[in-house]
Amino acid sequence: MKYSYILFDLDGTLIDSKDSVRRSFEYALEKMEYPDPQIFEVDRLLGPPILDSFQEFFGFTLEESRQAYNYYLEEYVENGQMYGAVLYDGVRETVSKLVEKGCLIGIATTKNELNAKKIIKNLEIDIEISRIFGTQSDGSRSAKEEIILDFLEEHGVIDLSEVLMVGDRFYDIQGAIAVGIDSVGVTYGCGSENELRVAGATHLISNIEELLEII
């Protein structure tokens, strides 16, 4: 077995959360009285930290973005939109097979860590809650590189050649490269094959089951 530690991104890799994310962004934009709150291209919003998205895509200041983020969480968490996410086909079975092979499975997401844990617990997938790493509630540890590094340090990983990062956006691939680990780009999520190839993904797969061949 080539890889012993498998790190997954969450949105667009393990779960399809497009509709819940879209509705939560639209809710926040309406609350902020944004001129046109309807979102047609949600894929671009899945991957980067939400605070960054409000600034980059909607032109909000940092202060405005923080207020918009609070509204986003109001809809996503308090109103339960995050529980509308579903696992992609084959994810539950593939993760179970990786665990059976002896792989240590974790999650490295730019989503708020507490929310990510709630989502995984609700979906009943074979990933230990303690191995889910994400952005902290105060907004810190928001870069993918930082999240991966904290996971590796927490689990005492020394040999980086045994670690694999699996994600659907260039953020995942760039984070893996920055840390010095191999990566898999999944083309069924929100990122295109070209985006992942240009980012420098070590491997590309079109469905999650293909991951077993790489391991």
C-alpha positions in Angstrom: 0.0 0.0 0.0 1.6 3.3 -1.1 -0.4 5.7 1.0 -1.3 5.2 4.7 -2.9 8.6 5.4 -5.7 9.8 3.2 -7.0 13.4 3.7 -10.2 14.4 2.0 -11.6 17.8 1.3 -15.3 17.9 2.2 -17.5 20.0 -0.1 -17.3 18.8 -3.7 -15.3 15.8 -2.8 -17.2 13.8 -0.2 -20.5 15.7 -0.2 -22.6 17.5 -2.7 -23.6 20.7 -0.8 -24.2 23.0 -3.8 -27.8 23.7 -3.0 -27.4 24.3 0.7 -24.4 26.6 0.1 -26.2 28.5 -2.7 -29.2 29.1 -0.5 -27.1 30.2 2.4 -25.2 32.7 0.3 -28.4 34.1 -1.2 -29.8 34.5 2.3 -26.8 36.4 3.5 -26.8 38.6 0.4 -30.5 39.4 0.9 -29.8 40.4 4.5 -26.9 42.6 3.3 -29.3 44.2 0.8 -27.0 43.2 -2.1 -28.5 44.4 -5.4 -28.7 41.0 -7.0 -28.7 38.2 -4.4 -29.5 35.4 -6.8 -26.5 33.0 -7.5 -26.2 31.1 -10.7 -22.6 29.9 -10.5 -22.2 28.3 -7.0 -19.1 26.2 -8.0 -16.8 29.1 -7.5 -18.0 29.6 -3.9 -17.1 26.0 -3.0 -13.4 25.8 -2.0 -12.2 29.2 -0.8 -12.8 30.5 2.7 -16.3 32.1 2.9 -14.9 35.4 4.2 -12.7 35.6 1.1 -15.6 34.8 -1.2 -17.7 37.6 0.1 -14.8 40.0 -0.5 -13.6 38.6 -3.9 -16.9 37.9 -5.6 -19.3 40.4 -4.0 -16.9 43.3 -3.3 -17.6 43.5 0.4 -15.1 45.0 2.8 -13.7 42.8 5.5 -16.1 44.2 8.1 -19.1 43.7 5.7 -17.9 40.2 5.0 -17.9 39.3 8.6 -21.4 40.5 9.0 -22.4 38.6 5.8 -20.7 35.5 7.1 -22.8 35.7 10.3 -25.9 35.8 8.2 -24.6 32.9 6.1 -24.2 30.8 9.3 -27.6 31.8 10.5 -29.1 30.1 7.4 -26.5 27.3 7.0 -26.3 26.2 10.7 -29.2 27.6 12.7 -31.8 27.0 10.0 -30.3 23.7 9.1 -29.3 24.1 5.5 -26.0 22.2 6.1 -27.9 19.0 6.7 -29.2 19.0 3.2 -25.8 17.9 1.9 -25.6 14.3 0.6 -22.7 12.0 0.0 -21.6 11.4 -3.6 -22.2 8.0 -5.0 -19.6 5.4 -3.8 -18.1 7.6 -1.0 -19.4 5.7 2.0 -18.3 2.3 0.5 -14.9 3.6 -0.7 -14.1 5.2 2.7 -15.0 1.9 4.5 -12.7 -0.1 2.1 -9.8 2.3 2.8 -10.3 1.9 6.5 -10.4 -1.9 6.1 -7.0 -1.6 4.2 -5.6 0.1 7.3 -5.6 3.7 6.0 -6.0 6.5 8.5 -8.7 8.7 7.1 -9.1 12.4 7.9 -10.7 15.5 6.5 -9.0 18.8 5.8 -11.6 21.5 4.9 -11.8 25.2 4.9 -15.3 24.8 6.3 -15.8 25.7 10.0 -14.5 22.7 11.9 -17.5 22.3 14.2 -19.9 22.4 11.4 -17.9 19.9 9.4 -18.0 17.5 12.4 -21.8 17.9 12.7 -22.3 17.1 9.0 -20.1 14.0 9.1 -21.8 12.8 12.2 -25.2 13.2 10.6 -24.1 11.3 7.4 -22.8 8.4 9.4 -19.6 7.8 7.4 -16.6 5.8 8.7 -14.5 8.8 9.6 -13.6 9.6 13.2 -14.8 13.0 14.4 -11.4 13.7 16.0 -9.8 13.5 12.5 -11.8 16.3 11.0 -9.8 19.5 10.7 -11.1 22.8 9.5 -11.3 26.5 10.0 -11.6 27.6 13.6 -14.7 29.6 14.8 -12.6 32.8 15.1 -11.7 32.5 11.5 -8.1 31.4 12.1 -6.5 28.4 10.4 -8.3 29.1 7.2 -5.6 28.2 4.6 -5.6 24.6 3.3 -1.9 24.3 3.9 -2.3 25.2 7.6 -5.1 22.8 8.1 -3.1 19.9 6.5 0.0 20.8 8.5 -2.0 20.8 11.8 -3.5 17.4 10.9 0.0 15.9 10.2 1.5 17.3 13.4 -1.5 16.1 15.5 -1.1 12.6 14.2 2.7 12.5 14.3 3.2 11.9 10.6 6.8 12.0 9.6 7.0 10.3 6.2 5.1 12.7 3.8 5.3 10.2 1.0 2.7 8.2 2.8 0.1 11.0 2.8 -2.4 11.8 0.0 -4.7 14.8 -0.2 -8.0 14.3 -2.2 -9.9 17.3 -3.4 -11.9 19.0 -6.2 -10.4 22.5 -6.3 -7.0 24.0 -7.0 -6.9 25.1 -3.3 -6.7 21.5 -2.3 -3.9 20.7 -4.8 -1.9 23.9 -4.0 -2.2 23.1 -0.3 -0.8 19.6 -0.8 2.0 20.9 -2.9 2.9 23.6 -0.3 3.1 20.9 2.4 5.0 18.4 0.2 2.5 15.6 -0.2 0.8 13.9 -3.2 -2.7 14.8 -4.3 -5.7 13.5 -6.2 -8.0 15.8 -8.1 -11.6 14.6 -8.4 -13.3 15.8 -11.5 -16.9 15.1 -10.4 -16.9 18.0 -7.9 -16.8 21.7 -8.5 -13.4 22.0 -10.1 -12.7 21.2 -13.8 -10.2 18.7 -15.0 -8.2 21.6 -16.5 -8.2 23.5 -13.2 -6.9 20.4 -11.3 -4.3 19.5 -14.0 -2.9 23.1 -14.1 -2.8 23.2 -10.3 -0.4 20.2 -10.4 -2.5 17.3 -9.1 -0.5 14.1 -8.9 -3.5 12.0 -9.9 -6.9 12.7 -11.5 -10.0 10.5 -11.0 -13.5 10.8 -12.4 -15.2 8.8 -9.6 -14.3 8.1 -6.0 -13.9 4.3 -6.5 -10.8 5.0 -8.7 -9.0 6.1 -5.5 -8.7 2.5 -4.5 -6.5 1.8 -7.5 -4.1 4.6 -6.5 -3.8 3.5 -2.9 
